Amino acid sequence: MAVILYFASIPVTCALCAFLALYAWRQRGVPGVRAYAGLAFCECLLALVEILAMLSPSPEQALFWWKSRFLFSAVIPVFSLVFAFEFGGWRGWRSKRVLAGMFIIPLLTQVLLWSNNLHGLWVHQEVGWRQNGPFWIAETSARIPGLWFAVHSFYGSLLWIAGVGVLLVAAWRIRRLYLGKALLVVGMALVVLVNALIPTFNLFPTEFNLFTPGAGVGILLIGLVAFRFLALKPASAAEIGAADQAQAEGVRSFVAFMLIFIVMAAGILAGGYLSYQDYVRQFHVQVESTLSSIAALTVSELQDWRQGRIADGEILNQNSAFGALVQRYLENPGDPQAQAELLVWLDKYQVYRHYDRVFLLDTRGVARISSPAVPEPVAAHLTQEIAAVLSAGQMTFLDFHRDTTDGPIHLSLLVPICTGQDKRPLGMLVLRIDPRVYLYPLIQQLPISSASAETLLVRREGTDALFLNELKFQSNTALNLRFSLQNTQLPAVKAALGQEGIVEGVDYRDVPVLADVRAAPNSPWYLVTKMDTAEVYAPLQERLWQTVGFFGALIATAGTALGLIWRHQRARYYRELAVAERARRVSEREYQVLVQNIPGMVYRAGSDWKTKIASGAESLCGYTGDEINSMPRGWLNIIHPDDRDAVERVSVLLTREHRAFVQLYRIIAKNGQTQWIEDHKVALFSELGIFEGVDGIAMNIRHYRDLT
């Protein structure tokens, strides 16, 4: 059901984002609409290739479509940041170089992704695949990331964070006018941020990769903010205003440095992440090696102990002298010498610390002699076993058992005793072992100091895994505690089912553990050497904080250095602006002085021949510059009618020839008098040779001749 629900969310995401992309493309008046359309379209394609991956006919094709996802997952954060800037009102930052720079890492990741077999910089091991009904499900836990996979992940996350930060700043700026809209932007931004961070850092491990449907939800919320509520459009137009050229240049510079910082931070984070992952791998190898070494040593000692006990029984089983002594005693129980000699044999085994009692049963199951000589009833199961043991003529190792329901736990060696010549069965010697004396301490003794480490001995009994020894954290468990073989989370069950090696699961306390499971050779026993994962990974927490602190300080240092560089650049830029402004003002003052001291009128006529008087008009003709500028034809209005044709002919020549002209003509002054004017003028042309106007100086000819 969970797989079907997850798969159903992917086509819904694909269709929703396709609709949003089409809708956004038609909303041309909304800020950032094209970036949003690109964002939604890439998310649609991301969902589409994930559908193709899940429905592929083979794991190879599923892997191809899975790898295709990374093209869109790399581009989506770029579009999100572009949209955030434009929708937030910062439109002066964008330039072709900045936009191209934002796509450098996505382009590199694609090259390294598809050429990973040549260098292994993308991943050291790809995802695995398992089939669930008609769907292929990617097992991302099998993936071992490389350097550039980490760069890709952190770069995308940092772009998401930067975009969210821009939107939060924009929301802060409009909070007083549009509080509700600002809060909506904040909520949307936080949802997008959480969706970006959870899959990157695997904060909540799940069976499925939730980035695609999560990104679809984030894009839908962004669309609601952008198109339904128009949260930032009024503020950007009415309150924020357009930035001037200096501000736009500053924003472009800031964005460029921010992108540099994002790339640097992504690289540093990727290095820190890979460093920590490498430490984790080495730590895992060390812990697993420790558990495996303990388990191998314990199994080896168990095997030696068991072989030693079997060897003890074989010595008695094949010893003809001992068989003759038993025959002699059974035929004549009153023979004190035979009894004494037999007790010497039995006492030698009984004082050996592995055995707590050694006794002889005749063919009817009656106890005839025992060491120590303590009368005990013969267990019913021994009476049942004696016939089979004597018939087979071979020693039997009786595994962990109780002689009575609530009695102590024992192991026993059942050794058939026969005559030396005709191998006639005489009886059965029972070497009873108390596991509390040597075997349990052997299992429980560990060569490391640990609060949770423990070794368990189990065997398979029917459909259960039965615990054979007392446990560290629970009492009265030997031959009492059992778990169904269907409970495959338990390492003890994994061992009973034949699994070997390092496994993870939960133990009998329902506590997560890391364990080594293996079979004890030539026995029905399975050994489980385990340790709580909380204790195993405790050193990793310390290492994690050390890594976070070190690389966080490194990022902060890099950010501070870039901030200082950016501040120095901006200070130099504003100093240059100040110097240029001072130079402009000095030049303007010099020009004003020059113009004011020229004995005549300075003017400029555009390509439409409308004259603009700069200065000197009133002293020349009695009209002020504003009066002449307001006339329909400007300066031509006061030229003597008989000279206007000549002036206009020269004007036509000026539009064709890039040279200076000097012309004499008459004007009618404001007082009605006629005055001769000497007019020096030069045509102005653009770099493409297009006529743009005329600059000129007109002087009273009498005054000019007096000067010359």
C-alpha positions as CSV (number, residue, x, y, z in Angstrom):
1,M,0.0,0.0,0.0
2,A,2.8,2.4,0.9
3,V,4.5,1.8,-2.5
4,I,1.2,2.4,-4.4
5,L,0.6,5.7,-2.5
6,Y,4.2,6.8,-3.1
7,F,3.9,6.0,-6.8
8,A,0.5,7.8,-7.1
9,S,2.1,10.9,-5.6
10,I,4.6,11.1,-8.5
11,P,2.2,11.4,-11.4
12,V,0.1,13.8,-9.4
13,T,3.2,15.9,-8.9
14,C,4.1,15.7,-12.6
15,A,0.6,16.8,-13.8
16,L,0.4,19.6,-11.2
17,C,3.8,21.0,-12.1
18,A,3.0,20.9,-15.8
19,F,-0.2,22.9,-15.1
20,L,1.7,25.4,-13.0
21,A,4.4,25.8,-15.6
22,L,1.8,26.5,-18.3
23,Y,-0.1,28.8,-16.1
24,A,3.0,30.7,-15.1
25,W,4.1,31.2,-18.6
26,R,0.9,33.1,-19.4
27,Q,1.2,35.4,-16.4
28,R,3.7,37.8,-18.0
29,G,3.1,40.6,-15.6
30,V,4.1,38.8,-12.4
31,P,7.8,39.3,-11.2
32,G,9.9,36.2,-11.7
33,V,7.3,34.4,-13.7
34,R,9.7,32.9,-16.2
35,A,12.0,31.6,-13.5
36,Y,9.0,30.0,-11.8
37,A,7.9,28.5,-15.1
38,G,11.3,26.9,-15.5
39,L,11.2,25.7,-11.9
40,A,7.8,24.0,-12.3
41,F,8.7,22.6,-15.7
42,C,12.0,21.0,-14.4
43,E,10.0,19.5,-11.5
44,C,7.5,18.1,-14.0
45,L,10.4,16.4,-15.9
46,L,11.9,15.2,-12.6
47,A,8.7,13.5,-11.7
48,L,8.4,12.1,-15.2
49,V,11.8,10.4,-15.2
50,E,11.1,9.0,-11.7
51,I,7.9,7.4,-13.1
52,L,10.0,5.9,-15.9
53,A,12.5,4.6,-13.4
54,M,9.9,2.9,-11.3
55,L,8.2,1.3,-14.3
56,S,11.3,0.2,-16.1
57,P,11.5,-3.4,-17.3
58,S,15.0,-4.0,-15.9
59,P,17.2,-2.6,-13.1
60,E,19.6,-1.3,-15.7
61,Q,17.0,0.9,-17.4
62,A,15.7,2.0,-14.0
63,L,19.2,3.1,-13.1
64,F,19.5,5.1,-16.3
65,W,16.3,7.0,-15.6
66,W,17.2,7.4,-12.0
67,K,20.5,9.0,-13.0
68,S,18.6,11.3,-15.4
69,R,16.9,12.8,-12.3
70,F,20.0,14.6,-11.3
71,L,19.9,17.0,-14.3
72,F,16.6,18.4,-13.1
73,S,17.4,18.2,-9.4
74,A,20.6,20.3,-10.1
75,V,18.8,23.0,-12.1
76,I,15.7,23.4,-9.9
77,P,17.6,25.2,-7.0
78,V,19.1,27.6,-9.6
79,F,15.6,28.5,-10.8
80,S,14.4,28.8,-7.3
81,L,17.1,31.4,-6.4
82,V,16.5,33.4,-9.6
83,F,12.8,33.4,-8.9
84,A,13.4,34.6,-5.3
85,F,15.5,37.5,-6.4
86,E,13.2,38.7,-9.1
87,F,10.0,38.1,-7.2
88,G,11.5,39.9,-4.2
89,G,12.2,43.0,-6.2
90,W,16.0,42.7,-6.7
91,R,16.1,42.7,-10.5
92,G,19.3,44.6,-10.9
93,W,21.5,41.7,-9.9
94,R,21.0,39.6,-13.1
95,S,23.6,39.5,-15.8
96,K,24.5,36.8,-18.3
97,R,27.8,36.1,-16.6
98,V,26.1,35.6,-13.2
99,L,23.4,33.4,-14.6
100,A,26.0,31.3,-16.5
101,G,28.1,31.0,-13.3
102,M,25.1,29.5,-11.4
103,F,24.9,26.7,-14.0
104,I,28.6,25.7,-13.9
105,I,28.3,23.2,-11.0
106,P,25.1,21.6,-12.4
107,L,26.9,21.2,-15.8
108,L,30.0,19.7,-14.1
109,T,28.0,17.3,-12.0
110,Q,26.3,15.9,-15.2
111,V,29.6,15.3,-16.9
112,L,31.0,13.6,-13.8
113,L,27.7,11.6,-13.3
114,W,27.7,10.0,-16.7
115,S,31.5,9.4,-16.8
116,N,31.6,8.0,-13.2
117,N,33.0,4.6,-14.4
118,L,36.2,6.4,-15.5
119,H,37.0,8.2,-12.2
120,G,34.5,7.3,-9.4
121,L,34.2,11.0,-8.4
122,W,30.4,10.9,-8.4
123,V,29.8,7.8,-6.4
124,H,31.9,4.9,-5.3
125,Q,28.9,2.6,-5.4
126,E,25.5,3.2,-7.0
127,V,22.1,2.6,-5.6
128,G,20.7,-0.9,-5.4
129,W,17.3,-2.0,-6.8
130,R,14.6,-4.2,-5.5
131,Q,11.2,-5.0,-7.1
132,N,8.0,-4.5,-5.3
133,G,5.1,-5.6,-7.5
134,P,5.4,-3.8,-10.8
135,F,7.7,-1.1,-9.4
136,W,11.5,-0.8,-9.0
137,I,12.4,0.8,-5.7
138,A,15.8,2.4,-5.3
139,E,17.7,1.4,-2.2
140,T,19.7,4.6,-1.6
141,S,21.4,3.1,1.5
142,A,23.5,1.0,-0.8
143,R,25.0,4.1,-2.4
144,I,28.4,5.2,-1.3
145,P,28.7,8.9,-2.4
146,G,31.8,10.5,-3.9
147,L,33.1,14.0,-3.7
148,W,31.0,15.5,-6.5
149,F,27.8,13.8,-5.4
150,A,28.3,15.7,-2.1
151,V,29.1,18.9,-3.9
152,H,25.9,18.5,-6.0
153,S,23.8,17.9,-2.8
154,F,25.2,20.7,-0.8
155,Y,25.2,23.2,-3.7
156,G,21.5,22.6,-4.3
157,S,20.7,22.9,-0.6
158,L,22.7,26.1,-0.3
159,L,20.8,27.6,-3.3
160,W,17.5,26.6,-1.7
161,I,18.6,28.2,1.6
162,A,19.7,31.4,-0.2
163,G,16.4,31.6,-2.1
164,V,14.5,31.1,1.1
165,G,16.6,33.8,2.8
166,V,15.9,36.3,0.0
167,L,12.1,35.6,0.3
168,L,12.3,36.0,4.1
169,V,14.1,39.4,3.7
170,A,11.4,40.4,1.2
171,A,8.7,39.4,3.7
172,W,10.4,41.4,6.4
173,R,10.4,44.5,4.1
174,I,6.6,44.3,3.5
175,R,5.6,43.2,7.0
176,R,4.0,46.6,7.9
177,L,1.9,46.9,4.8
178,Y,1.1,43.3,4.1
179,L,1.6,41.3,7.4
180,G,-0.6,38.4,6.3
181,K,1.1,38.0,3.0
182,A,4.5,38.3,4.7
183,L,3.6,35.5,7.1
184,L,2.4,33.4,4.1
185,V,5.8,33.9,2.4
186,V,7.6,32.9,5.6
187,G,5.5,29.7,6.0
188,M,6.0,28.8,2.3
189,A,9.8,29.4,2.6
190,L,10.1,27.2,5.6
191,V,8.3,24.3,4.0
192,V,10.6,24.6,1.0
193,L,13.6,24.7,3.2
194,V,12.6,21.6,5.2
195,N,11.9,19.7,2.0
196,A,15.4,20.6,0.7
197,L,17.3,19.7,3.9
198,I,15.6,16.4,4.8
199,P,16.6,14.3,1.8
200,T,20.0,15.9,1.6
201,F,21.0,15.1,5.2
202,N,18.7,12.0,5.5
203,L,17.2,13.4,8.7
204,F,14.3,11.0,8.7
205,P,15.4,7.8,6.9
206,T,12.5,6.2,4.9
207,E,12.1,3.5,2.3
208,F,11.4,6.1,-0.4
209,N,13.1,9.3,-1.7
210,L,10.6,12.0,-0.9
211,F,12.4,14.8,-2.6
212,T,10.2,14.7,-5.7
213,P,6.8,15.0,-4.1
214,G,8.1,17.3,-1.5
215,A,9.5,19.7,-4.1
216,G,6.2,19.5,-5.8
217,V,4.4,20.7,-2.6
218,G,7.0,23.5,-2.3
219,I,6.4,24.7,-5.8
220,L,2.7,24.6,-5.4
221,L,3.0,26.8,-2.3
222,I,5.3,29.2,-4.2
223,G,2.7,29.4,-6.9
224,L,-0.1,30.2,-4.5
225,V,2.0,33.0,-3.0
226,A,3.0,34.3,-6.4
227,F,-0.2,34.1,-8.4
228,R,-3.1,33.7,-6.0
229,F,-2.1,36.3,-3.4
230,L,0.5,38.4,-5.4
231,A,2.3,38.7,-2.0
232,L,5.2,40.8,-3.2
233,K,4.1,42.5,-6.3
234,P,2.4,45.6,-4.7
235,A,5.4,46.1,-2.4
236,S,7.9,45.9,-5.1
237,A,6.1,48.5,-7.2
238,A,4.7,50.9,-4.6
239,E,7.1,50.7,-1.7
240,I,10.4,49.3,-2.7
241,G,11.0,51.2,-5.9
242,A,13.6,50.7,-8.7
243,A,17.3,50.7,-7.8
244,D,19.5,53.2,-9.4
245,Q,22.6,52.2,-11.4
246,A,25.0,52.2,-8.5
247,Q,22.6,50.0,-6.4
248,A,22.1,47.6,-9.3
249,E,25.8,47.3,-9.7
250,G,26.1,46.7,-6.0
251,V,23.5,44.0,-6.0
252,R,25.1,42.3,-9.0
253,S,28.4,42.4,-7.2
254,F,26.8,40.9,-4.1
255,V,25.1,38.1,-6.0
256,A,28.4,37.3,-7.7
257,F,30.2,37.1,-4.4
258,M,27.3,35.1,-2.9
259,L,27.6,32.6,-5.7
260,I,31.3,32.3,-5.1
261,F,30.6,31.8,-1.4
262,I,27.9,29.1,-2.1
263,V,30.4,27.2,-4.4
264,M,33.1,27.5,-1.7
265,A,30.7,26.5,1.0
266,A,29.4,23.6,-1.0
267,G,33.0,22.4,-1.6
268,I,33.9,22.8,2.1
269,L,30.7,21.0,3.2
270,A,31.3,18.2,0.7
271,G,34.9,17.8,2.0
272,G,33.6,17.7,5.6
273,Y,30.8,15.3,4.7
274,L,33.2,13.0,2.9
275,S,35.7,13.2,5.7
276,Y,33.1,12.3,8.2
277,Q,31.7,9.5,6.0
278,D,35.2,8.1,5.6
279,Y,35.7,8.2,9.4
280,V,32.4,6.5,9.8
281,R,33.4,3.8,7.3
282,Q,36.7,3.2,9.1
283,F,35.0,3.2,12.4
284,H,32.4,0.7,11.2
285,V,35.2,-1.5,9.9
286,Q,37.0,-1.3,13.3
287,V,33.9,-2.1,15.3
288,E,32.9,-4.9,13.0
289,S,36.4,-6.3,13.1
290,T,36.4,-6.1,16.9
291,L,33.0,-8.0,17.1
292,S,34.2,-10.5,14.6
293,S,37.4,-11.1,16.4
294,I,35.6,-11.7,19.7
295,A,33.1,-14.0,18.0
296,A,35.8,-15.9,16.2
297,L,37.8,-16.3,19.4
298,T,34.8,-17.5,21.4
299,V,33.7,-20.0,18.7
300,S,37.3,-21.3,18.5
301,E,37.3,-21.8,22.3
302,L,33.9,-23.4,22.2
303,Q,35.0,-25.8,19.5
304,D,38.2,-26.7,21.4
305,W,36.1,-27.3,24.6
306,R,33.6,-29.5,22.8
307,Q,36.3,-31.5,21.1
308,G,38.0,-31.9,24.4
309,R,34.9,-33.3,26.0
310,I,34.3,-35.6,23.1
311,A,37.9,-36.8,23.4
312,D,37.3,-37.6,27.0
313,G,34.4,-39.8,26.1
314,E,36.3,-41.5,23.3
315,I,39.1,-42.4,25.6
316,L,36.7,-44.3,27.8
317,N,34.7,-45.7,25.0
318,Q,37.7,-47.3,23.3
319,N,39.6,-48.3,26.4
320,S,39.5,-52.1,26.7
321,A,41.1,-52.0,30.2
322,F,38.3,-49.8,31.4
323,G,35.7,-52.0,29.8
324,A,37.1,-55.1,31.5
325,L,37.1,-53.3,34.8
326,V,33.5,-52.3,34.4
327,Q,32.6,-55.9,33.4
328,R,34.4,-57.2,36.5
329,Y,32.6,-54.8,38.7
330,L,29.1,-55.4,37.2
331,E,29.6,-59.2,37.5
332,N,30.7,-59.0,41.1
333,P,29.5,-55.7,42.8
334,G,30.9,-56.9,46.1
335,D,34.5,-56.9,44.8
336,P,36.0,-54.1,46.8
337,Q,39.1,-53.9,44.7
338,A,37.1,-53.6,41.4
339,Q,34.9,-50.9,43.0
340,A,38.0,-49.0,44.3
341,E,39.7,-49.1,40.9
342,L,36.6,-48.0,39.1
343,L,36.1,-45.1,41.5
344,V,39.7,-44.0,40.8
345,W,38.8,-43.7,37.1
346,L,35.6,-41.8,37.8
347,D,37.1,-39.5,40.4
348,K,39.8,-38.5,37.9
349,Y,37.1,-37.1,35.6
350,Q,34.9,-35.8,38.4
351,V,37.6,-33.6,39.9
352,Y,38.2,-32.2,36.5
353,R,36.2,-29.0,36.7
354,H,34.2,-29.5,33.5
355,Y,32.2,-32.4,35.1
356,D,30.0,-32.1,38.2
357,R,29.0,-35.8,38.3
358,V,30.2,-39.1,36.6
359,F,28.1,-42.2,37.1
360,L,27.6,-45.6,35.5
361,L,24.3,-47.1,34.4
362,D,23.8,-50.7,33.6
363,T,21.8,-51.9,30.6
364,R,18.6,-51.5,32.5
365,G,19.3,-47.9,33.4
366,V,20.1,-48.5,37.0
367,A,22.8,-46.4,38.6
368,R,25.6,-48.7,39.8
369,I,28.4,-46.4,40.9
370,S,28.8,-42.6,41.0
371,S,31.4,-39.9,41.7
372,P,30.7,-38.1,43.9
373,A,28.9,-40.8,45.8
374,V,25.7,-38.8,46.2
375,P,22.5,-40.8,45.5
376,E,20.4,-39.1,42.8
377,P,17.4,-40.5,40.9
378,V,18.2,-41.3,37.3
379,A,16.5,-38.9,34.9
380,A,13.8,-40.4,32.8
381,H,15.4,-39.2,29.5
382,L,18.6,-41.1,30.3
383,T,16.6,-44.4,30.7
384,Q,15.1,-43.7,27.3
385,E,18.5,-42.8,25.8
386,I,20.4,-45.8,27.0
387,A,19.0,-48.4,24.6
388,A,19.8,-46.2,21.6
389,V,23.3,-45.4,22.7
390,L,24.1,-49.0,23.5
391,S,22.6,-50.2,20.2
392,A,24.7,-47.7,18.2
393,G,27.8,-48.3,20.2
394,Q,28.9,-44.7,19.7
395,M,29.2,-41.9,22.2
396,T,26.4,-39.3,22.3
397,F,26.7,-35.6,23.3
398,L,23.5,-34.6,25.0
399,D,23.0,-30.9,24.5
400,F,21.7,-28.3,27.1
401,H,18.9,-29.9,29.0
402,R,17.2,-30.2,32.4
403,D,16.8,-33.5,34.2
404,T,13.6,-32.1,35.9
405,T,11.3,-29.2,35.0
406,D,12.8,-26.7,37.4
407,G,16.2,-28.4,37.8
408,P,19.6,-27.0,36.9
409,I,20.9,-27.0,33.3
410,H,23.4,-29.7,32.2
411,L,25.1,-31.1,29.2
412,S,26.0,-34.8,29.2
413,L,28.3,-37.2,27.4
414,L,26.7,-40.7,27.1
415,V,29.6,-43.2,26.6
416,P,28.6,-46.8,25.8
417,I,30.8,-49.3,27.7
418,C,31.4,-52.7,26.0
419,T,33.4,-55.8,26.7
420,G,36.8,-56.0,25.1
421,Q,36.3,-59.2,23.0
422,D,32.8,-59.6,21.7
423,K,31.8,-55.9,22.2
424,R,28.8,-56.9,24.3
425,P,27.2,-53.8,25.9
426,L,27.8,-53.6,29.6
427,G,26.2,-50.2,30.4
428,M,26.5,-46.5,29.8
429,L,28.9,-44.0,31.5
430,V,27.4,-40.5,32.0
431,L,29.7,-37.6,32.2
432,R,27.5,-34.8,33.3
433,I,28.6,-31.2,32.7
434,D,27.6,-28.1,34.7
435,P,27.8,-25.2,32.2
436,R,27.9,-22.6,35.0
437,V,31.4,-23.8,36.0
438,Y,33.3,-23.2,32.8
439,L,31.1,-22.9,29.7
440,Y,28.9,-19.9,30.7
441,P,31.9,-17.9,32.0
442,L,33.7,-18.7,28.7
443,I,30.8,-17.3,26.7
444,Q,30.3,-14.2,28.9
445,Q,33.9,-13.3,29.2
446,L,34.8,-10.4,26.8
447,P,38.2,-9.0,26.0
448,I,36.9,-5.5,25.8
449,S,35.4,-3.1,28.3
450,S,31.8,-2.4,27.3
451,A,28.6,-1.6,29.2
452,S,26.3,-3.3,26.6
453,A,28.5,-5.9,24.8
454,E,27.2,-9.5,25.3
455,T,27.6,-13.0,23.8
456,L,24.6,-15.2,23.4
457,L,24.4,-18.9,22.6
458,V,21.3,-20.1,20.8
459,R,20.0,-23.1,19.0
460,R,17.2,-23.7,16.6
461,E,14.4,-25.7,18.2
462,G,11.4,-26.3,15.9
463,T,10.1,-22.9,14.8
464,D,11.9,-21.0,17.5
465,A,15.3,-19.7,18.4
466,L,16.1,-20.9,21.9
467,F,18.5,-19.1,24.2
468,L,20.9,-21.5,25.9
469,N,22.7,-19.2,28.4
470,E,21.8,-16.6,31.0
471,L,21.7,-13.1,29.7
472,K,23.3,-9.9,30.9
473,F,20.2,-7.8,31.1
474,Q,17.5,-10.5,31.9
475,S,17.5,-13.3,34.4
476,N,16.2,-16.9,34.2
477,T,16.5,-17.0,30.4
478,A,18.5,-20.2,29.7
479,L,16.2,-22.8,28.0
480,N,13.3,-20.5,28.9
481,L,13.6,-17.5,26.5
482,R,12.7,-18.2,22.9
483,F,11.6,-16.2,19.9
484,S,9.8,-17.2,16.8
485,L,11.9,-17.6,13.6
486,Q,9.5,-15.1,12.0
487,N,11.0,-12.4,14.2
488,T,13.8,-11.7,11.8
489,Q,14.8,-8.4,13.4
490,L,16.6,-10.3,16.2
491,P,20.2,-11.3,15.5
492,A,19.6,-14.5,17.4
493,V,16.9,-15.4,14.9
494,K,19.1,-14.4,12.0
495,A,21.8,-16.7,13.4
496,A,19.3,-19.6,13.8
497,L,18.2,-19.1,10.2
498,G,21.8,-19.6,9.0
499,Q,22.8,-16.0,8.4
500,E,26.5,-15.2,9.2
501,G,28.5,-12.0,9.5
502,I,27.7,-8.5,10.8
503,V,24.0,-7.7,11.1
504,E,21.9,-4.9,12.6
505,G,18.7,-5.5,14.4
506,V,17.0,-5.3,17.8
507,D,17.8,-7.7,20.7
508,Y,15.6,-9.4,23.3
509,R,15.2,-6.0,25.0
510,D,13.9,-4.4,21.8
511,V,17.1,-2.3,21.7
512,P,18.9,-1.6,18.4
513,V,22.2,-3.5,18.3
514,L,25.1,-4.3,16.0
515,A,26.0,-8.0,16.1
516,D,28.2,-10.7,14.7
517,V,26.3,-14.0,14.1
518,R,27.9,-17.3,13.2
519,A,27.5,-21.0,13.7
520,A,29.7,-23.0,16.1
521,P,31.2,-25.9,13.9
522,N,30.2,-29.5,14.7
523,S,27.4,-28.4,17.0
524,P,23.8,-27.2,17.0
525,W,24.9,-23.9,18.5
526,Y,24.9,-20.4,17.1
527,L,26.9,-17.6,18.6
528,V,25.7,-14.0,18.7
529,T,28.2,-11.3,19.8
530,K,26.4,-8.0,20.1
531,M,26.7,-4.4,21.3
532,D,24.1,-1.6,21.5
533,T,24.3,0.7,18.6
534,A,24.0,3.7,21.0
535,E,27.3,2.6,22.5
536,V,28.8,1.7,19.2
537,Y,28.1,5.1,17.6
538,A,28.7,7.2,20.7
539,P,32.2,8.2,19.5
540,L,30.7,9.2,16.2
541,Q,28.6,11.9,17.8
542,E,31.7,13.5,19.2
543,R,33.5,13.2,15.9
544,L,30.4,14.7,14.2
545,W,30.4,17.8,16.4
546,Q,34.1,18.2,15.9
547,T,33.6,18.0,12.1
548,V,30.7,20.4,12.2
549,G,32.7,22.8,14.4
550,F,35.8,22.7,12.2
551,F,34.2,23.0,8.8
552,G,31.6,25.5,10.2
553,A,34.5,27.7,11.3
554,L,36.2,27.2,7.9
555,I,33.0,28.3,6.1
556,A,32.6,31.2,8.5
557,T,36.3,32.2,7.8
558,A,35.7,31.9,4.0
559,G,32.5,33.9,4.3
560,T,34.2,36.6,6.4
561,A,37.1,36.8,3.9
562,L,34.8,37.1,0.9
563,G,32.7,39.7,2.8
564,L,35.8,41.8,3.5
565,I,36.9,41.4,-0.2
566,W,33.4,42.4,-1.3
567,R,33.3,45.4,1.1
568,H,36.7,46.5,-0.1
569,Q,35.6,46.2,-3.7
570,R,32.4,48.2,-3.0
571,A,34.4,50.8,-1.1
572,R,36.8,51.2,-4.0
573,Y,33.9,51.3,-6.4
574,Y,32.3,54.1,-4.5
575,R,35.6,55.9,-4.1
576,E,35.9,55.8,-7.9
577,L,32.4,57.1,-8.2
578,A,33.2,59.9,-5.9
579,V,36.3,60.8,-7.8
580,A,34.4,60.7,-11.1
581,E,31.7,62.8,-9.6
582,R,34.1,65.4,-8.4
583,A,35.8,65.4,-11.8
584,R,32.5,65.9,-13.5
585,R,31.6,68.8,-11.2
586,V,34.9,70.5,-11.8
587,S,34.5,70.0,-15.5
588,E,31.0,71.3,-15.3
589,R,32.2,74.4,-13.4
590,E,35.0,75.0,-15.9
591,Y,32.5,74.7,-18.8
592,Q,30.1,77.1,-17.1
593,V,32.9,79.6,-16.6
594,L,34.1,79.2,-20.2
595,V,30.6,79.5,-21.6
596,Q,29.8,82.6,-19.5
597,N,33.0,84.3,-20.7
598,I,32.4,83.8,-24.4
599,P,31.3,87.1,-26.0
600,G,28.3,85.6,-27.7
601,M,25.5,83.1,-27.6
602,V,26.3,79.3,-27.1
603,Y,23.6,77.0,-28.5
604,R,22.9,73.4,-29.6
605,A,20.4,72.3,-32.2
606,G,19.2,68.7,-32.3
607,S,18.5,66.6,-35.4
608,D,15.1,68.2,-35.5
609,W,16.7,71.7,-35.6
610,K,15.0,72.8,-32.5
611,T,17.5,75.1,-30.8
612,K,18.4,75.0,-27.1
613,I,20.2,78.1,-25.9
614,A,22.9,77.5,-23.3
615,S,23.9,81.2,-22.5
616,G,24.5,84.7,-23.9
617,A,21.2,85.1,-25.8
618,E,19.9,88.1,-23.9
619,S,23.1,90.2,-24.4
620,L,23.1,89.3,-28.1
621,C,19.5,89.9,-29.2
622,G,17.5,91.0,-26.1
623,Y,15.6,87.6,-25.8
624,T,16.4,85.2,-23.0
625,G,17.3,81.6,-23.7
626,D,14.0,80.4,-22.4
627,E,12.1,82.8,-24.7
628,I,14.0,81.6,-27.8
629,N,13.7,77.9,-26.7
630,S,9.9,78.3,-26.4
631,M,9.5,79.7,-29.9
632,P,8.1,77.2,-32.6
633,R,11.3,77.3,-34.6
634,G,13.6,78.6,-31.9
635,W,16.6,80.7,-33.2
636,L,15.2,80.7,-36.8
637,N,12.3,82.8,-35.7
638,I,14.5,85.9,-35.1
639,I,16.6,85.6,-38.3
640,H,15.9,88.3,-40.8
641,P,13.4,87.0,-43.4
642,D,15.8,87.8,-46.3
643,D,18.6,85.6,-44.7
644,R,16.6,82.6,-43.6
645,D,16.9,80.7,-46.9
646,A,20.7,81.0,-46.8
647,V,20.8,79.8,-43.2
648,E,18.6,76.8,-44.1
649,R,20.8,75.9,-47.0
650,V,23.8,75.8,-44.8
651,S,21.8,73.7,-42.4
652,V,21.1,71.2,-45.1
653,L,24.9,71.1,-45.9
654,L,25.6,70.5,-42.2
655,T,23.5,67.3,-42.3
656,R,25.7,65.9,-45.1
657,E,29.2,67.2,-44.4
658,H,31.0,66.6,-41.1
659,R,32.8,70.0,-41.0
660,A,32.6,73.5,-39.5
661,F,30.8,76.4,-41.2
662,V,31.0,80.2,-40.6
663,Q,28.1,82.2,-41.8
664,L,27.1,85.9,-41.7
665,Y,23.4,86.8,-41.4
666,R,21.1,89.3,-39.9
667,I,18.7,89.0,-36.9
668,I,15.9,91.2,-35.6
669,A,16.6,91.9,-32.0
670,K,13.9,92.2,-29.4
671,N,14.0,96.0,-29.6
672,G,13.3,95.8,-33.4
673,Q,16.8,96.7,-34.5
674,T,18.6,94.7,-37.1
675,Q,22.0,93.3,-36.2
676,W,24.7,91.4,-38.2
677,I,25.7,88.0,-36.7
678,E,28.7,85.8,-37.3
679,D,27.7,82.2,-36.6
680,H,30.4,79.5,-36.1
681,K,28.8,76.0,-36.2
682,V,29.9,72.4,-36.5
683,A,27.8,69.3,-37.3
684,L,27.6,66.3,-34.8
685,F,27.5,62.8,-36.1
686,S,27.3,59.4,-34.3
687,E,29.9,56.6,-34.7
688,L,27.6,55.1,-37.4
689,G,27.6,58.4,-39.3
690,I,24.1,59.4,-38.4
691,F,23.5,63.2,-38.0
692,E,22.7,64.1,-34.4
693,G,22.6,67.9,-34.4
694,V,24.7,71.1,-34.4
695,D,26.8,72.9,-31.8
696,G,27.4,76.6,-32.4
697,I,28.5,80.1,-31.1
698,A,26.8,83.2,-32.5
699,M,28.4,86.7,-31.9
700,N,27.6,90.3,-32.8
701,I,29.8,91.0,-35.7
702,R,30.6,94.6,-34.5
703,H,31.6,93.3,-31.1
704,Y,33.6,90.5,-32.6
705,R,35.6,92.9,-34.9
706,D,36.2,95.2,-32.0
707,L,37.8,92.2,-30.2
708,T,39.9,91.2,-33.2
